[in-house]
Amino acid sequence: MESVGIYTLANDFVYDQLVALLNSIEVNVSPEISICIIPYDDRMDKIKRELESRPNVSLYSNQERIKEWEDFAQEVWSHHPKASQK
């Protein structure tokens, strides 16, 4: 069988929405589907505690890759006409 999983962005600011998403996936898709959370920023305390009870959910921890994505997004956004508006 083909391996499938879900990636999502989150931080503690959207904790309630993340828990709702995880609960929905568990009920409507599968309680075993792999889910990887990419941290939006360093505010992850509540999410880390939540993951202790969810063995199918992991936290993406490759900080070097996250930095590359962040740099890429900032570079792309810097060329948008509204990027310099205040």
C-alpha positions as a LaTeX table, in Angstrom:
\begin{tabular}{lrrr}
\hline
Residue & $x$ (\AA) & $y$ (\AA) & $z$ (\AA) \\
\hline
Met1 & 0.00 & 0.00 & 0.00 \\
Glu2 & 1.15 & 3.52 & $-0.78$ \\
Ser3 & 2.29 & 5.53 & 2.21 \\
Val4 & 0.33 & 8.76 & 2.71 \\
Gly5 & 0.49 & 11.57 & 5.17 \\
Ile6 & $-0.41$ & 15.18 & 5.80 \\
Tyr7 & 1.76 & 18.25 & 6.40 \\
Thr8 & 0.37 & 21.38 & 8.02 \\
Leu9 & 1.71 & 24.63 & 9.47 \\
Ala10 & 0.90 & 25.59 & 13.05 \\
Asn11 & 2.00 & 27.33 & 16.22 \\
Asp12 & 0.39 & 27.88 & 19.63 \\
Phe13 & $-1.63$ & 30.83 & 18.28 \\
Val14 & $-3.70$ & 28.39 & 16.18 \\
Tyr15 & $-3.62$ & 25.55 & 18.73 \\
Asp16 & $-7.41$ & 25.16 & 18.93 \\
Gln17 & $-7.74$ & 25.02 & 15.14 \\
Leu18 & $-4.93$ & 22.45 & 14.94 \\
Val19 & $-6.60$ & 20.21 & 17.53 \\
Ala20 & $-9.88$ & 20.48 & 15.62 \\
Leu21 & $-8.08$ & 19.52 & 12.40 \\
Leu22 & $-6.33$ & 16.56 & 14.06 \\
Asn23 & $-9.61$ & 15.35 & 15.58 \\
Ser24 & $-11.38$ & 15.67 & 12.24 \\
Ile25 & $-8.66$ & 13.73 & 10.41 \\
Glu26 & $-8.74$ & 11.04 & 13.09 \\
Val27 & $-12.53$ & 10.59 & 12.78 \\
Asn28 & $-13.03$ & 11.15 & 9.05 \\
Val29 & $-9.82$ & 9.75 & 7.53 \\
Ser30 & $-7.91$ & 7.47 & 9.88 \\
Pro31 & $-6.45$ & 7.55 & 13.40 \\
Glu32 & $-3.24$ & 6.08 & 11.97 \\
Ile33 & $-2.52$ & 8.56 & 9.17 \\
Ser34 & 0.85 & 10.27 & 9.60 \\
Ile35 & 0.66 & 14.00 & 10.22 \\
Cys36 & 3.68 & 16.29 & 10.34 \\
Ile37 & 3.41 & 19.79 & 11.77 \\
Ile38 & 5.77 & 22.39 & 10.37 \\
Pro39 & 6.33 & 25.07 & 13.04 \\
Tyr40 & 5.24 & 28.53 & 11.93 \\
Asp41 & 7.51 & 30.03 & 14.59 \\
Asp42 & 8.94 & 29.14 & 18.01 \\
Arg43 & 5.62 & 29.34 & 19.88 \\
Met44 & 5.07 & 25.57 & 20.11 \\
Asp45 & 4.72 & 24.71 & 23.84 \\
Lys46 & 1.02 & 23.78 & 23.77 \\
Ile47 & 1.43 & 21.86 & 20.54 \\
Lys48 & 4.40 & 19.89 & 21.86 \\
Arg49 & 2.33 & 18.84 & 24.88 \\
Glu50 & $-0.54$ & 17.81 & 22.59 \\
Leu51 & 1.75 & 15.64 & 20.48 \\
Glu52 & 2.70 & 13.55 & 23.52 \\
Ser53 & $-0.74$ & 11.88 & 23.27 \\
Arg54 & $-0.78$ & 11.55 & 19.46 \\
Pro55 & 1.73 & 8.94 & 18.27 \\
Asn56 & 0.83 & 9.49 & 14.60 \\
Val57 & 1.65 & 13.22 & 14.73 \\
Ser58 & 5.19 & 14.56 & 14.58 \\
Leu59 & 6.90 & 17.92 & 14.61 \\
Tyr60 & 9.12 & 18.79 & 11.65 \\
Ser61 & 12.46 & 19.66 & 13.17 \\
Asn62 & 14.89 & 20.26 & 10.29 \\
Gln63 & 15.65 & 23.90 & 11.14 \\
Glu64 & 18.06 & 24.27 & 8.22 \\
Arg65 & 15.33 & 23.35 & 5.72 \\
Ile66 & 12.77 & 25.57 & 7.46 \\
Lys67 & 15.24 & 28.48 & 7.18 \\
Glu68 & 15.66 & 27.79 & 3.45 \\
Trp69 & 11.87 & 27.87 & 2.95 \\
Glu70 & 11.57 & 31.05 & 5.00 \\
Asp71 & 14.32 & 32.77 & 2.99 \\
Phe72 & 12.67 & 31.67 & $-0.26$ \\
Ala73 & 9.26 & 33.01 & 0.83 \\
Gln74 & 10.77 & 36.35 & 1.87 \\
Glu75 & 12.61 & 36.64 & $-1.44$ \\
Val76 & 9.46 & 35.93 & $-3.44$ \\
Trp77 & 7.36 & 38.33 & $-1.33$ \\
Ser78 & 9.95 & 41.11 & $-1.69$ \\
His79 & 9.14 & 41.29 & $-5.42$ \\
His80 & 5.40 & 41.70 & $-4.88$ \\
Pro81 & 4.12 & 45.26 & $-5.52$ \\
Lys82 & 2.48 & 45.48 & $-2.08$ \\
Ala83 & 5.56 & 44.29 & $-0.17$ \\
Ser84 & 6.92 & 47.80 & 0.23 \\
Gln85 & 3.59 & 49.41 & 1.20 \\
Lys86 & 3.11 & 50.32 & 4.83 \\
\hline
\end{tabular}
